[in-house]
Amino acid sequence: MTALEQGKISSEEFGVKWAELWGYAGDEPFAEMRDKVFTACDFFIEDSEDPTIKAQPYELDEKQFLTYVKDTLAAYEMQMSSD
């Protein structure tokens, strides 16, 4: 991390070294898909029965969340089948 902060290595080099260190080198497509789904969880909001609570434009309702996860998984599977 120090080398990255000091500009001695690029962010791409850091990503490769980090993946090797934690043992998931070669799993980048899976990690990317997992991170997208994990992030979508942060934007999921359950329907509220309180009419004063309004969803923000970036928040996902259940249908939007499920569609996003389904599409993200399908894109990952398509990428894996083409490799």
C-alpha positions in Angstrom: 0.0 0.0 0.0 2.9 2.3 0.7 4.4 1.8 -2.7 1.0 2.7 -4.3 0.7 5.8 -2.1 4.2 6.9 -3.0 3.5 6.3 -6.7 6.1 3.6 -7.0 3.5 1.2 -8.5 0.3 1.7 -10.5 -3.1 0.9 -9.2 -3.2 -2.0 -11.7 0.0 -3.4 -10.3 -1.3 -3.0 -6.8 -4.5 -4.9 -7.8 -2.5 -7.8 -9.1 -0.2 -7.9 -6.0 -3.3 -7.7 -3.7 -5.0 -10.5 -5.6 -1.9 -12.7 -5.3 -1.4 -11.9 -1.7 -5.0 -12.9 -0.7 -5.1 -15.9 -3.1 -7.7 -14.9 -5.6 -5.5 -14.1 -8.5 -7.4 -15.2 -11.6 -10.7 -14.7 -9.9 -11.1 -11.0 -11.0 -14.4 -11.6 -13.0 -16.0 -13.3 -10.0 -14.7 -10.6 -7.6 -16.1 -7.9 -9.8 -19.5 -9.6 -10.0 -19.5 -10.2 -6.3 -18.6 -6.5 -5.6 -21.4 -5.3 -7.9 -24.0 -7.4 -6.1 -22.6 -6.5 -2.7 -22.8 -2.8 -3.6 -26.4 -3.2 -4.9 -27.3 -4.6 -1.4 -26.3 -1.2 0.0 -28.9 0.5 -2.3 -31.7 -1.9 -1.7 -34.5 -0.5 0.3 -37.6 -2.4 1.5 -41.0 -0.9 0.7 -42.0 1.2 3.6 -45.6 1.5 4.8 -44.7 5.0 6.0 -45.8 7.4 3.2 -43.4 10.1 4.5 -40.4 8.0 3.6 -39.5 8.4 -0.1 -37.0 6.3 -1.9 -34.0 8.1 -3.3 -33.4 7.9 -7.1 -30.3 5.7 -6.6 -32.1 3.2 -4.3 -33.5 -0.1 -5.6 -36.8 -1.6 -4.7 -37.1 -5.4 -4.5 -38.0 -5.8 -8.2 -35.1 -3.5 -9.4 -32.7 -5.3 -7.0 -33.6 -8.8 -8.2 -33.4 -7.7 -11.8 -29.9 -6.1 -11.2 -28.6 -9.2 -9.5 -30.0 -11.5 -12.2 -28.5 -9.4 -15.0 -25.1 -9.1 -13.2 -25.0 -12.9 -12.7 -26.0 -13.5 -16.3 -23.3 -11.2 -17.6 -20.7 -13.0 -15.4 -21.9 -16.4 -16.6 -21.7 -15.2 -20.3 -18.2 -13.9 -19.7 -17.1 -17.2 -18.1 -18.5 -19.2 -21.0 -16.7 -17.2 -23.6 -13.3 -17.4 -21.8 
